[in-house]
Each structure stands twice: as structure tokens, then as C-alpha cells.
Amino acid sequence: MLANDLPNNQPEDFELLTNQEKEQLINWIRANLVPIQTFNSKYTSYGLKHYFEKSLGGFYISNGAFKGAMLACGFKVKDTSHLNWIFNVSEKSIKQVRKSLGMI
């Protein structure tokens, strides 16, 4: 069984969200995460989804739904065979998110 075959880890789970939830998640990603040319191995889809959930207006989403939202926003994935995906997201933008959540 591949990692992405596990329940709640398919990027297609994004389609299970309501239109309002999809819009809210997409808007958060676009407002907070900046794509770059290289991959940032410090953070995975699983960790990033928790930042969204803890943010103002955030709500529970599956790892798969977050993966699908990141793809919808144009982010690239280092290796889709892994359970938790690594994206081309800037360290600076993640630090801003962590700061806004009082994590640093």
C-alpha cells in the first residue's frame, strides 16, 4: 500500500470540502505561503495543515485536503510517494505564519 492510499491522505480529499471551506483554505494559502524555486524540507503538508487549523478562521482539514489545496495554488511537490509532502514554500513566509500564531 502506498502512503497516499491511506485514508485522509489523498489530495482529492480537497474536493470533499465545502465550497466555502475550499475558498477559505485557498485564500489562507495564497495570503500566507509564498512559492519559491527550491523545496523546503523543514516543513511538510502535515505540519503546514496544523498552522492553517490554528490560524484565525482555521478549521480541521485532513492532510490530503491540504495537499490538494497546495496543488490547486500551484505549489510543487518534491516526492508524491511520501505520506507527508514537501513543497516549494519559502522559509520566510512560514516564519511569518509561525510568528502570527505566537510560535516564535
Wavefront OBJ file of the C-alpha trace (Angstrom):
o trace
v 0.000 0.000 0.000
v 1.358 3.409 -0.938
v 1.434 6.189 1.643
v -1.082 8.248 -0.300
v -3.522 5.332 -0.330
v -4.018 5.726 3.410
v -7.310 7.312 4.491
v -7.306 11.131 4.612
v -4.077 11.455 2.636
v -5.269 11.716 -0.943
v -5.053 15.195 -2.479
v -8.517 14.538 -3.917
v -9.821 14.957 -0.353
v -9.711 18.692 -1.085
v -12.818 18.145 -3.227
v -14.702 16.831 -0.172
v -14.575 20.265 1.465
v -17.497 22.631 1.043
v -17.048 25.476 -1.432
v -16.731 27.901 1.485
v -14.070 25.720 3.154
v -12.149 25.386 -0.116
v -12.217 29.144 -0.613
v -11.118 29.841 2.964
v -8.219 27.378 2.729
v -7.086 28.613 -0.693
v -7.253 32.223 0.489
v -5.165 31.393 3.562
v -2.515 29.624 1.490
v -2.316 32.483 -1.019
v -2.159 35.099 1.737
v 0.453 33.300 3.841
v 2.624 30.891 1.854
v 4.986 32.066 -0.865
v 6.253 29.665 -3.545
v 9.977 29.546 -4.309
v 12.145 27.637 -6.790
v 13.548 25.087 -4.317
v 11.900 22.698 -1.873
v 11.773 23.444 1.856
v 12.394 20.150 3.654
v 11.872 21.678 7.107
v 8.079 21.615 6.815
v 5.641 19.041 5.455
v 1.997 19.054 4.464
v 1.128 17.636 7.880
v 2.849 20.431 9.795
v 1.603 23.177 7.487
v -2.009 21.989 7.784
v -1.753 22.476 11.544
v -0.694 26.093 11.053
v -3.829 26.638 8.991
v -6.005 24.918 11.617
v -4.565 27.129 14.387
v -4.952 30.335 12.377
v -7.833 32.771 12.721
v -10.775 31.217 10.902
v -8.956 27.912 10.512
v -10.705 24.563 10.904
v -9.807 20.878 10.866
v -8.720 19.508 7.487
v -7.116 16.227 6.510
v -3.531 16.001 5.345
v -4.892 15.028 1.922
v -7.166 18.067 1.704
v -4.202 20.327 2.478
v -2.112 18.594 -0.195
v -4.874 19.142 -2.752
v -5.216 22.803 -1.794
v -1.471 23.361 -2.180
v -1.603 21.785 -5.644
v -4.582 23.992 -6.521
v -2.486 27.008 -5.519
v 0.316 25.962 -7.858
v 2.837 24.621 -5.350
v 5.160 21.817 -6.436
v 5.758 18.569 -4.534
v 9.196 17.037 -4.038
v 8.023 13.405 -3.873
v 4.350 12.420 -4.064
v 5.115 8.877 -2.852
v 5.784 10.178 0.669
v 2.995 10.343 3.227
v 3.764 13.952 4.170
v 4.645 16.127 1.208
v 7.422 18.687 0.959
v 6.581 21.802 -1.051
v 8.452 24.689 -2.656
v 7.427 27.134 0.070
v 9.584 29.955 1.392
v 11.088 29.768 4.859
v 10.377 33.466 5.364
v 6.648 33.037 4.747
v 6.419 30.083 7.137
v 8.276 32.049 9.809
v 5.683 34.847 9.402
v 2.887 32.307 9.912
v 4.598 30.880 12.988
v 5.118 34.371 14.363
v 1.449 35.284 13.818
v 0.483 32.147 15.756
v 2.788 33.097 18.643
v 5.068 30.147 17.983
v 8.280 32.212 17.719
l 1 2 3 4 5 6 7 8 9 10 11 12 13 14 15 16 17 18 19 20 21 22 23 24 25 26 27 28 29 30 31 32 33 34 35 36 37 38 39 40 41 42 43 44 45 46 47 48 49 50 51 52 53 54 55 56 57 58 59 60 61 62 63 64 65 66 67 68 69 70 71 72 73 74 75 76 77 78 79 80 81 82 83 84 85 86 87 88 89 90 91 92 93 94 95 96 97 98 99 100 101 102 103 104
